[in-house]
């Protein structure tokens, strides 16, 4: 297959995923595992896990950075650009459309029925990925215990980044302490005038994209600090609406930036904000992808990856439980989850079509109940 053919292949796959990847980062990871490990065989489970671990060690949206890693492996730096852009653009366009609805009518189209059917399917997709990747990540009883501890501590309210880094350092020390017993590990006021410019909008989102770790709650904190407290460009309600739209649309949550940019400066603002928040991820993945095999070859950094990997599995499991509590609310949603799991595991049905099917069933169910 030529480079051009690979780039076209990447574009088509990630455009499809960009339209159907509902459910947040954990669901995205499950869909990518199904698509690129189980169905296409582009990556082994071990390589997929190491890429996942690497995305958790750098700032930015981890699932979007996974698309860039996969694109880089398939077609070099051009593949990185194509895969990342094709995953981001559909979601950004959907958010842009909703931003127009919001600004024009003060509301957004109802999506309750769609999400009612999608969420149960997402649970099955994530659970299958956790089971498969977990068997590869848990190489020893100690790693299994670390993953379980991360799961428990997440529910006790500990910060997910602290859990990832803490697990990584703990595993690195424990696995290497016998080899190197003497090793030492080194571990604003509200704006008075509101003047929105494209340059400042870009730089603000670029800073956020270059610094942010963690979940949508962390993104909300960053956005509130900059856009409400420091710049005074948004109200709390506008910010909450922006994050909500980023959460229920497919693709990366960071397309919240698209919504905010449109509210502030129309289409140019949406474009600039989207470029600003995602550009650091492209740069970081381009710099770190060639280093991942070297990290695995080193005993110390290989152990660090082992710790991050089991912590990531523990966090995915915790997020799955959270989604399940909100999604499995009646008999139909339970049936959808079980049916999706059977179709995914026994008949290897593509997770994209399962999610679309779940959404259609959810819409139909809500229409019939009215």
C-alpha positions as a Python dict, from the first residue, in 0.01 Angstrom:
ca = {
    (1, 'X'): (0, 0, 0),
    (2, 'X'): (142, 340, -103),
    (3, 'X'): (174, 638, 131),
    (4, 'X'): (-115, 814, -43),
    (5, 'X'): (-338, 509, -1),
    (6, 'X'): (-248, 490, 368),
    (7, 'X'): (-330, 857, 418),
    (8, 'X'): (-667, 816, 246),
    (9, 'X'): (-734, 508, 459),
    (10, 'X'): (-650, 701, 777),
    (11, 'X'): (-868, 993, 672),
    (12, 'X'): (-1173, 776, 606),
    (13, 'X'): (-1136, 579, 929),
    (14, 'X'): (-1088, 879, 1155),
    (15, 'X'): (-1361, 1084, 987),
    (16, 'X'): (-1598, 797, 1068),
    (17, 'X'): (-1470, 775, 1424),
    (18, 'X'): (-1490, 1152, 1465),
    (19, 'X'): (-1862, 1139, 1391),
    (20, 'X'): (-1942, 836, 1609),
    (21, 'X'): (-1696, 848, 1902),
    (22, 'X'): (-1943, 935, 2177),
    (23, 'X'): (-1880, 874, 2545),
    (24, 'X'): (-1554, 1053, 2626),
    (25, 'X'): (-1189, 939, 2631),
    (26, 'X'): (-1248, 595, 2785),
    (27, 'X'): (-1503, 512, 2515),
    (28, 'X'): (-1271, 646, 2245),
    (29, 'X'): (-990, 420, 2369),
    (30, 'X'): (-1227, 123, 2357),
    (31, 'X'): (-1326, 203, 1999),
    (32, 'X'): (-963, 251, 1891),
    (33, 'X'): (-865, -81, 2047),
    (34, 'X'): (-1147, -255, 1864),
    (35, 'X'): (-1061, -86, 1534),
    (36, 'X'): (-682, -95, 1526),
    (37, 'X'): (-584, -392, 1743),
    (38, 'X'): (-863, -647, 1711),
    (39, 'X'): (-999, -571, 1363),
    (40, 'X'): (-706, -433, 1164),
    (41, 'X'): (-407, -571, 1355),
    (42, 'X'): (-206, -252, 1313),
    (43, 'X'): (-91, -266, 1676),
    (44, 'X'): (-37, -534, 1937),
    (45, 'X'): (-207, -503, 2274),
    (46, 'X'): (132, -427, 2430),
    (47, 'X'): (213, -149, 2183),
    (48, 'X'): (-136, -2, 2220),
    (49, 'X'): (-92, 2, 2599),
    (50, 'X'): (245, 178, 2572),
    (51, 'X'): (95, 443, 2344),
    (52, 'X'): (-187, 490, 2594),
    (53, 'X'): (65, 522, 2875),
    (54, 'X'): (266, 778, 2679),
    (55, 'X'): (-43, 994, 2616),
    (56, 'X'): (-111, 997, 2988),
    (57, 'X'): (240, 1127, 3057),
    (58, 'X'): (201, 1439, 2841),
    (59, 'X'): (-55, 1722, 2856),
    (60, 'X'): (-353, 1736, 2624),
    (61, 'X'): (-651, 1517, 2529),
    (62, 'X'): (-524, 1159, 2562),
    (63, 'X'): (-767, 991, 2321),
    (64, 'X'): (-705, 1254, 2051),
    (65, 'X'): (-332, 1210, 2099),
    (66, 'X'): (-384, 836, 2051),
    (67, 'X'): (-523, 909, 1703),
    (68, 'X'): (-206, 1104, 1625),
    (69, 'X'): (19, 822, 1749),
    (70, 'X'): (-169, 569, 1537),
    (71, 'X'): (-148, 797, 1233),
    (72, 'X'): (226, 846, 1287),
    (73, 'X'): (288, 472, 1307),
    (74, 'X'): (83, 409, 992),
    (75, 'X'): (209, 694, 771),
    (76, 'X'): (470, 907, 948),
    (77, 'X'): (423, 1276, 1028),
    (78, 'X'): (171, 1312, 746),
    (79, 'X'): (-34, 1033, 901),
    (80, 'X'): (-17, 1208, 1238),
    (81, 'X'): (-162, 1526, 1085),
    (82, 'X'): (-431, 1345, 884),
    (83, 'X'): (-547, 1117, 1168),
    (84, 'X'): (-558, 1394, 1427),
    (85, 'X'): (-728, 1645, 1199),
    (86, 'X'): (-987, 1398, 1069),
    (87, 'X'): (-1082, 1299, 1424),
    (88, 'X'): (-1110, 1660, 1540),
    (89, 'X'): (-1279, 1827, 1241),
    (90, 'X'): (-1615, 1638, 1240),
    (91, 'X'): (-1660, 1701, 1612),
    (92, 'X'): (-1562, 2066, 1575),
    (93, 'X'): (-1813, 2115, 1291),
    (94, 'X'): (-2092, 1956, 1496),
    (95, 'X'): (-2007, 2180, 1792),
    (96, 'X'): (-1993, 2481, 1560),
    (97, 'X'): (-2345, 2402, 1437),
    (98, 'X'): (-2470, 2367, 1795),
    (99, 'X'): (-2297, 2693, 1888),
    (100, 'X'): (-2492, 2866, 1611),
    (101, 'X'): (-2818, 2714, 1744),
    (102, 'X'): (-2726, 2825, 2094),
    (103, 'X'): (-2646, 3182, 1992),
    (104, 'X'): (-2946, 3210, 1759),
    (105, 'X'): (-3216, 3040, 1967),
    (106, 'X'): (-3065, 3034, 2316),
    (107, 'X'): (-3075, 2654, 2326),
    (108, 'X'): (-2946, 2344, 2145),
    (109, 'X'): (-3134, 2057, 1975),
    (110, 'X'): (-3245, 1784, 2215),
    (111, 'X'): (-3016, 1482, 2218),
    (112, 'X'): (-3154, 1294, 2519),
    (113, 'X'): (-3294, 1009, 2311),
    (114, 'X'): (-2970, 966, 2119),
    (115, 'X'): (-2759, 947, 2435),
    (116, 'X'): (-3014, 721, 2604),
    (117, 'X'): (-2933, 452, 2347),
    (118, 'X'): (-2563, 526, 2299),
    (119, 'X'): (-2445, 515, 2661),
    (120, 'X'): (-2535, 148, 2724),
    (121, 'X'): (-2345, 46, 2410),
    (122, 'X'): (-2045, 255, 2515),
    (123, 'X'): (-2029, 58, 2842),
    (124, 'X'): (-1991, -268, 2647),
    (125, 'X'): (-1720, -119, 2422),
    (126, 'X'): (-1514, 11, 2715),
    (127, 'X'): (-1559, -307, 2919),
    (128, 'X'): (-1433, -522, 2634),
    (129, 'X'): (-1123, -303, 2596),
    (130, 'X'): (-1059, -308, 2972),
    (131, 'X'): (-1078, -688, 2979),
    (132, 'X'): (-843, -736, 2684),
    (133, 'X'): (-592, -467, 2775),
    (134, 'X'): (-609, -549, 3145),
    (135, 'X'): (-489, -905, 3082),
    (136, 'X'): (-183, -761, 2903),
    (137, 'X'): (-118, -478, 3149),
    (138, 'X'): (-141, -693, 3465),
    (139, 'X'): (182, -887, 3417),
    (140, 'X'): (231, -959, 3788),
    (141, 'X'): (13, -973, 4101),
    (142, 'X'): (179, -649, 4215),
    (143, 'X'): (65, -468, 3898),
    (144, 'X'): (-284, -606, 3947),
    (145, 'X'): (-288, -473, 4303),
    (146, 'X'): (-175, -130, 4182),
    (147, 'X'): (-452, -117, 3921),
    (148, 'X'): (-710, -216, 4182),
    (149, 'X'): (-577, 44, 4425),
    (150, 'X'): (-606, 316, 4158),
    (151, 'X'): (-967, 210, 4098),
    (152, 'X'): (-1047, 236, 4470),
    (153, 'X'): (-862, 564, 4527),
    (154, 'X'): (-1037, 727, 4231),
    (155, 'X'): (-1369, 661, 4406),
    (156, 'X'): (-1230, 811, 4724),
    (157, 'X'): (-1177, 1136, 4536),
    (158, 'X'): (-804, 1138, 4460),
    (159, 'X'): (-690, 1333, 4155),
    (160, 'X'): (-649, 1111, 3848),
    (161, 'X'): (-317, 1268, 3745),
    (162, 'X'): (-177, 1211, 4094),
    (163, 'X'): (-293, 849, 4068),
    (164, 'X'): (-129, 799, 3728),
    (165, 'X'): (202, 950, 3829),
    (166, 'X'): (198, 794, 4173),
    (167, 'X'): (135, 447, 4029),
    (168, 'X'): (407, 499, 3768),
    (169, 'X'): (672, 602, 4021),
    (170, 'X'): (570, 331, 4270),
    (171, 'X'): (596, 52, 4012),
    (172, 'X'): (925, 188, 3878),
    (173, 'X'): (1079, 185, 4227),
    (174, 'X'): (940, -155, 4329),
    (175, 'X'): (1042, -330, 4007),
    (176, 'X'): (1394, -185, 4011),
    (177, 'X'): (1478, -153, 4379),
    (178, 'X'): (1662, -488, 4380),
    (179, 'X'): (1863, -392, 4074),
    (180, 'X'): (1954, -50, 4211),
    (181, 'X'): (1891, -43, 4588),
    (182, 'X'): (2080, 282, 4634),
    (183, 'X'): (1911, 469, 4348),
    (184, 'X'): (1754, 802, 4443),
    (185, 'X'): (1450, 923, 4253),
    (186, 'X'): (1416, 1305, 4215),
    (187, 'X'): (1102, 1362, 4196),
    (188, 'X'): (-572, 3695, 3889),
    (189, 'X'): (-828, 3982, 3927),
    (190, 'X'): (-1135, 4012, 3697),
    (191, 'X'): (-1065, 4205, 3376),
    (192, 'X'): (-1197, 4559, 3380),
    (193, 'X'): (-1253, 4591, 3005),
    (194, 'X'): (-1364, 4319, 2768),
    (195, 'X'): (-1171, 4328, 2442),
    (196, 'X'): (-1154, 3994, 2263),
    (197, 'X'): (-882, 3952, 2000),
    (198, 'X'): (-798, 3652, 1782),
    (199, 'X'): (-435, 3658, 1896),
    (200, 'X'): (-519, 3645, 2265),
    (201, 'X'): (-786, 3383, 2203),
    (202, 'X'): (-535, 3161, 2023),
    (203, 'X'): (-262, 3208, 2284),
    (204, 'X'): (-500, 3140, 2573),
    (205, 'X'): (-621, 2813, 2424),
    (206, 'X'): (-267, 2716, 2319),
    (207, 'X'): (-156, 2761, 2682),
    (208, 'X'): (-445, 2546, 2805),
    (209, 'X'): (-371, 2274, 2548),
    (210, 'X'): (-4, 2273, 2646),
    (211, 'X'): (-62, 2251, 3021),
    (212, 'X'): (-381, 2059, 3091),
    (213, 'X'): (-384, 1706, 3227),
    (214, 'X'): (-689, 1509, 3325),
    (215, 'X'): (-1064, 1504, 3278),
    (216, 'X'): (-1333, 1744, 3169),
    (217, 'X'): (-1349, 1876, 3524),
    (218, 'X'): (-985, 1989, 3494),
    (219, 'X'): (-1066, 2155, 3159),
    (220, 'X'): (-1357, 2336, 3325),
    (221, 'X'): (-1125, 2470, 3595),
    (222, 'X'): (-871, 2598, 3340),
    (223, 'X'): (-1140, 2762, 3128),
    (224, 'X'): (-1304, 2927, 3427),
    (225, 'X'): (-974, 3070, 3550),
    (226, 'X'): (-891, 3225, 3213),
    (227, 'X'): (-1222, 3313, 3050),
    (228, 'X'): (-1425, 3420, 3354),
    (229, 'X'): (-1187, 3527, 3629),
    (230, 'X'): (-890, 3666, 3432),
    (231, 'X'): (-1044, 3791, 3105),
    (232, 'X'): (-1414, 3827, 3191),
    (233, 'X'): (-1513, 3706, 2844),
    (234, 'X'): (-1776, 3451, 2957),
    (235, 'X'): (-2039, 3401, 3223),
    (236, 'X'): (-2053, 3086, 3435),
    (237, 'X'): (-2366, 2973, 3251),
    (238, 'X'): (-2204, 3016, 2910),
    (239, 'X'): (-1904, 2814, 3023),
    (240, 'X'): (-2117, 2532, 3165),
    (241, 'X'): (-2319, 2519, 2842),
    (242, 'X'): (-1996, 2504, 2639),
    (243, 'X'): (-1858, 2212, 2842),
    (244, 'X'): (-2195, 2031, 2829),
    (245, 'X'): (-2201, 2054, 2449),
    (246, 'X'): (-1844, 1926, 2432),
    (247, 'X'): (-1945, 1629, 2646),
    (248, 'X'): (-2253, 1511, 2457),
    (249, 'X'): (-2113, 1554, 2106),
    (250, 'X'): (-1886, 1289, 1950),
    (251, 'X'): (-1510, 1325, 1938),
    (252, 'X'): (-1281, 1507, 2180),
    (253, 'X'): (-1415, 1710, 2472),
    (254, 'X'): (-1163, 1981, 2379),
    (255, 'X'): (-1401, 2091, 2101),
    (256, 'X'): (-1553, 2293, 2385),
    (257, 'X'): (-1299, 2548, 2258),
    (258, 'X'): (-1482, 2559, 1924),
    (259, 'X'): (-1804, 2657, 2100),
    (260, 'X'): (-1636, 2926, 2310),
    (261, 'X'): (-1448, 3068, 2013),
    (262, 'X'): (-1772, 3099, 1815),
    (263, 'X'): (-1952, 3272, 2100),
    (264, 'X'): (-1672, 3528, 2127),
    (265, 'X'): (-1566, 3595, 1766),
    (266, 'X'): (-1787, 3392, 1535),
    (267, 'X'): (-1641, 3145, 1284),
    (268, 'X'): (-1288, 3298, 1290),
    (269, 'X'): (-1291, 3265, 1668),
    (270, 'X'): (-1405, 2902, 1647),
    (271, 'X'): (-1123, 2818, 1405),
    (272, 'X'): (-855, 2998, 1606),
    (273, 'X'): (-969, 2849, 1938),
    (274, 'X'): (-977, 2494, 1794),
    (275, 'X'): (-629, 2532, 1643),
    (276, 'X'): (-495, 2676, 1966),
    (277, 'X'): (-610, 2403, 2201),
    (278, 'X'): (-518, 2107, 1976),
    (279, 'X'): (-188, 2228, 1828),
    (280, 'X'): (22, 2142, 2140),
    (281, 'X'): (-97, 1781, 2115),
    (282, 'X'): (27, 1750, 1756),
    (283, 'X'): (367, 1889, 1857),
    (284, 'X'): (401, 1670, 2168),
    (285, 'X'): (305, 1349, 1988),
    (286, 'X'): (547, 1425, 1703),
    (287, 'X'): (825, 1468, 1958),
    (288, 'X'): (742, 1173, 2185),
    (289, 'X'): (635, 895, 1945),
    (290, 'X'): (991, 799, 1840),
    (291, 'X'): (1090, 782, 2208),
    (292, 'X'): (828, 525, 2315),
    (293, 'X'): (1023, 212, 2201),
    (294, 'X'): (1330, 345, 2385),
    (295, 'X'): (1123, 399, 2699),
    (296, 'X'): (1010, 37, 2684),
    (297, 'X'): (1369, -90, 2639),
    (298, 'X'): (1493, 76, 2957),
    (299, 'X'): (1428, -112, 3282),
    (300, 'X'): (1344, 204, 3472),
    (301, 'X'): (1126, 381, 3217),
    (302, 'X'): (976, 48, 3107),
    (303, 'X'): (860, -2, 3465),
    (304, 'X'): (729, 355, 3463),
    (305, 'X'): (514, 266, 3160),
    (306, 'X'): (393, -50, 3334),
    (307, 'X'): (272, 161, 3626),
    (308, 'X'): (101, 416, 3404),
    (309, 'X'): (-64, 139, 3201),
    (310, 'X'): (-223, -42, 3494),
    (311, 'X'): (-328, 294, 3642),
    (312, 'X'): (-493, 386, 3311),
    (313, 'X'): (-683, 55, 3313),
    (314, 'X'): (-795, 120, 3671),
    (315, 'X'): (-916, 469, 3579),
    (316, 'X'): (-1100, 336, 3272),
    (317, 'X'): (-1275, 83, 3494),
    (318, 'X'): (-1376, 355, 3740),
    (319, 'X'): (-1511, 576, 3459),
    (320, 'X'): (-1706, 279, 3321),
    (321, 'X'): (-1877, 233, 3658),
    (322, 'X'): (-1965, 605, 3658),
    (323, 'X'): (-2114, 582, 3309),
    (324, 'X'): (-2304, 265, 3400),
    (325, 'X'): (-2467, 434, 3700),
    (326, 'X'): (-2601, 708, 3473),
    (327, 'X'): (-2680, 489, 3172),
    (328, 'X'): (-2836, 165, 3299),
    (329, 'X'): (-3165, 309, 3417),
    (330, 'X'): (-3419, 56, 3288),
    (331, 'X'): (-3462, -283, 3119),
    (332, 'X'): (-3402, -153, 2766),
    (333, 'X'): (-3065, 2, 2851),
    (334, 'X'): (-2957, -320, 3024),
    (335, 'X'): (-3060, -522, 2718),
    (336, 'X'): (-2868, -284, 2492),
    (337, 'X'): (-2550, -329, 2695),
    (338, 'X'): (-2573, -709, 2695),
    (339, 'X'): (-2664, -724, 2325),
    (340, 'X'): (-2377, -490, 2234),
    (341, 'X'): (-2130, -701, 2435),
    (342, 'X'): (-2245, -1022, 2260),
    (343, 'X'): (-2228, -864, 1913),
    (344, 'X'): (-1888, -712, 1986),
    (345, 'X'): (-1721, -1016, 2141),
    (346, 'X'): (-1895, -1311, 1973),
    (347, 'X'): (-1968, -1172, 1627),
    (348, 'X'): (-1698, -900, 1610),
    (349, 'X'): (-1941, -633, 1491),
    (350, 'X'): (-1764, -298, 1448),
    (351, 'X'): (-1814, -76, 1754),
    (352, 'X'): (-1899, 222, 1531),
    (353, 'X'): (-2211, 51, 1397),
    (354, 'X'): (-2309, -67, 1744),
    (355, 'X'): (-2298, 292, 1873),
    (356, 'X'): (-2499, 421, 1577),
    (357, 'X'): (-2752, 140, 1625),
    (358, 'X'): (-2784, 216, 1996),
    (359, 'X'): (-2844, 582, 1918),
    (360, 'X'): (-3119, 500, 1668),
    (361, 'X'): (-3289, 261, 1912),
    (362, 'X'): (-3273, 529, 2183),
    (363, 'X'): (-3430, 791, 1954),
    (364, 'X'): (-3702, 551, 1842),
    (365, 'X'): (-3779, 452, 2202),
    (366, 'X'): (-3817, 815, 2312),
    (367, 'X'): (-4036, 899, 2010),
    (368, 'X'): (-4265, 604, 2078),
    (369, 'X'): (-4296, 693, 2446),
    (370, 'X'): (-4416, 1046, 2374),
}
